[in-house]
Amino acid sequence: MKKAVNSTSRFFYNPAFGLLLIRVAAGVVFLTHGWMKVQNLSGTVAMLGHFGIVPVLAYFIAWLEVIGGVALIAGVATRVFGVLFGVEMLVATLLVGFGRGIGMEFVLMLVSFGIALTGSGAYSVYRMECKHCAGMLCNGEAGTCTAFAK
């Protein structure tokens, strides 16, 4: 039995694919919600204005969610968009509060910061993290990577 459990566990062990699924799920959520905001910018400005957010920031948030959602799905600049989405969802969580329990904003904040900490992973269109040192925009070649510099 132990052998069967171990072989099954090894079969399903794929952290890079798991990160892809998390990235795609978060990206689709942000993309669809951003697209709804872009389709009705006047309503978005009014809704966010109710919380004291200026119109320029409302436009930024709408387009951030569209562009950032596509970037998360593709795996491009995931750390940058992860931080931006995490901050956006932190503010949304503080504005909405916990009166109705832990909302989707709080979950998306944690997922976004998690993506910012892990990066794009192996399955991405353009991986910006070095596979040796996890530095952004490092050349990533063994022996010349900053992780190997003395």
C-alpha positions in Angstrom: 0.0 0.0 0.0 2.8 2.4 0.9 4.4 1.8 -2.5 1.2 2.6 -4.3 0.7 5.8 -2.3 4.3 6.9 -3.0 4.1 6.2 -6.7 0.8 8.0 -7.0 2.2 10.9 -5.0 5.2 11.1 -7.3 3.0 11.0 -10.4 1.0 14.0 -9.3 4.1 16.0 -8.0 4.5 18.9 -10.5 5.0 22.2 -8.8 5.5 24.1 -12.1 2.2 22.9 -13.4 0.5 23.7 -10.1 1.8 27.2 -10.3 0.5 27.5 -13.9 -3.0 26.5 -12.8 -2.9 29.0 -9.9 -1.6 31.8 -12.3 -4.3 31.0 -14.9 -7.1 30.9 -12.4 -6.1 34.3 -10.9 -5.4 35.7 -14.3 -8.9 34.7 -15.6 -10.5 36.3 -12.5 -8.7 39.6 -13.0 -9.1 39.6 -16.7 -12.9 39.0 -16.6 -13.5 41.5 -13.8 -11.2 44.1 -15.5 -13.0 43.6 -18.8 -16.3 44.2 -17.2 -14.9 47.5 -15.7 -13.5 48.6 -19.1 -16.8 47.9 -20.8 -18.6 50.2 -18.4 -15.9 52.8 -17.4 -18.5 55.4 -16.3 -20.1 52.9 -13.9 -16.6 51.8 -12.7 -15.7 55.5 -12.0 -19.0 56.0 -10.1 -18.6 52.7 -8.1 -15.0 53.4 -7.1 -15.8 57.1 -6.5 -18.3 55.9 -3.9 -15.2 54.6 -2.0 -13.3 57.8 -2.5 -11.1 56.6 -5.4 -10.4 59.3 -8.0 -11.4 58.6 -11.7 -7.8 58.4 -12.9 -7.2 55.5 -10.5 -10.4 53.8 -11.5 -9.2 53.8 -15.2 -5.8 52.5 -14.0 -7.4 49.7 -12.0 -9.7 48.6 -14.9 -6.8 48.4 -17.4 -4.4 46.9 -14.8 -6.8 44.0 -14.4 -7.2 43.5 -18.1 -3.5 43.7 -19.0 -2.3 42.1 -15.8 -4.8 39.3 -16.1 -3.4 38.5 -19.6 0.1 38.7 -18.3 -0.5 36.3 -15.5 -2.1 33.8 -17.8 0.9 34.1 -20.2 3.5 34.2 -17.4 4.9 37.5 -18.3 6.1 39.9 -15.5 4.2 37.8 -13.0 6.1 39.2 -10.0 5.3 42.8 -11.0 1.7 42.1 -11.6 1.5 39.9 -8.5 2.6 42.8 -6.3 0.3 45.3 -8.1 -2.7 42.9 -7.7 -1.8 42.2 -4.1 -1.8 45.8 -3.2 -5.0 46.4 -5.1 -6.7 43.6 -3.3 -5.3 44.7 0.1 -6.9 48.1 -0.5 -10.1 46.5 -1.7 -10.2 44.3 1.4 -9.7 47.3 3.7 -12.4 49.2 1.9 -14.9 46.4 1.9 -14.0 45.1 5.4 -14.6 41.7 7.0 -18.3 42.4 8.0 -19.5 39.7 5.5 -16.7 37.3 6.3 -13.5 36.7 4.4 -14.2 37.8 0.8 -12.8 37.0 -2.6 -10.7 40.2 -2.3 -8.7 38.7 0.6 -8.2 35.4 -1.2 -7.0 37.1 -4.3 -4.7 39.3 -2.2 -3.0 36.2 -0.8 -2.9 34.4 -4.2 -1.4 37.6 -5.8 1.3 38.0 -3.2 2.0 34.2 -3.5 2.5 34.6 -7.2 4.8 37.6 -6.6 6.9 35.4 -4.3 7.1 32.4 -6.7 7.4 34.1 -10.1 6.2 32.7 -13.4 7.4 29.2 -13.1 8.5 26.8 -15.9 5.4 27.2 -18.0 5.4 30.8 -19.2 5.8 32.7 -22.4 8.7 34.8 -21.1 10.2 33.8 -17.8 11.8 36.8 -16.3 13.3 35.0 -13.3 16.7 33.3 -13.4 16.4 29.6 -12.9 19.5 29.6 -10.7 19.2 32.6 -8.4 15.5 33.7 -9.0 16.7 37.2 -9.7 14.7 39.2 -12.2 16.3 39.8 -15.6 19.5 37.8 -14.7 21.2 36.2 -17.7 20.6 32.8 -16.1 23.7 31.1 -17.3 25.5 28.8 -14.9 28.9 30.4 -14.0 27.8 33.9 -14.9 24.7 34.1 -12.8 24.8 36.5 -9.8 24.1 33.5 -7.6 27.5 32.1 -8.5 29.4 35.4 -8.4 31.9 35.7 -5.6 
